[in-house]
């Protein structure tokens, strides 16, 4: 079983944004910290889960247990519904990937249990800021 921890972060609404992905299990440990286009926090959270699902799909077709500190994202996946048109596209891609696993679970966790993914998302924002500042930080 893979445990997939994801987090999205934005410094503004919209603002510099990043995603953090931490995967462990089946002898794997994957840490990804990626800057994304400036957006809001909710969109960053959806993008983090989508990107995490893509990475998990490279590693297994078995059991994936995703964890996010975004109640909105977890609820959208559980209900297979979201109102926001931008998020609908991301949700459909997430659900499509979820169907490729033997079993897929998603669970809301508090921020304190998502520190690894949170740190990776924040690191991505800072790397984006370094690029924007011409590497002067």
Secondary structure in CASP SS format (residue, H / E / C, confidence):
PFRMAT SS
TARGET T0000
AUTHOR 0000-0000-0000
METHOD secondary structure of the structure
MODEL  1
X C 1.00
X E 1.00
X E 1.00
X E 1.00
X E 1.00
X E 1.00
X E 1.00
X E 1.00
X E 1.00
X E 1.00
X E 1.00
X E 1.00
X C 1.00
X C 1.00
X E 1.00
X E 1.00
X E 1.00
X E 1.00
X E 1.00
X E 1.00
X E 1.00
X E 1.00
X E 1.00
X E 1.00
X E 1.00
X C 1.00
X C 1.00
X E 1.00
X E 1.00
X E 1.00
X E 1.00
X E 1.00
X E 1.00
X E 1.00
X E 1.00
X E 1.00
X E 1.00
X E 1.00
X E 1.00
X C 1.00
X H 1.00
X H 1.00
X H 1.00
X H 1.00
X H 1.00
X H 1.00
X H 1.00
X H 1.00
X H 1.00
X H 1.00
X H 1.00
X H 1.00
X H 1.00
X H 1.00
X H 1.00
X H 1.00
X H 1.00
X H 1.00
X H 1.00
X C 1.00
X C 1.00
X C 1.00
X E 1.00
X E 1.00
X E 1.00
X E 1.00
X E 1.00
X E 1.00
X C 1.00
X C 1.00
X H 1.00
X H 1.00
X H 1.00
X H 1.00
X H 1.00
X H 1.00
X H 1.00
X H 1.00
X H 1.00
X C 1.00
X C 1.00
X C 1.00
X C 1.00
X C 1.00
X H 1.00
X H 1.00
X H 1.00
X H 1.00
X H 1.00
X H 1.00
X H 1.00
X H 1.00
X H 1.00
X H 1.00
X H 1.00
X H 1.00
X H 1.00
X H 1.00
X C 1.00
X C 1.00
X C 1.00
X C 1.00
X E 1.00
X E 1.00
X E 1.00
X E 1.00
X E 1.00
X E 1.00
X C 1.00
X C 1.00
X H 1.00
X H 1.00
X H 1.00
X C 1.00
X H 1.00
X H 1.00
X H 1.00
X H 1.00
X H 1.00
X H 1.00
X H 1.00
X H 1.00
X H 1.00
X H 1.00
X H 1.00
X H 1.00
X H 1.00
X H 1.00
X H 1.00
X H 1.00
X H 1.00
X H 1.00
X C 1.00
X C 1.00
X C 1.00
X C 1.00
X C 1.00
END
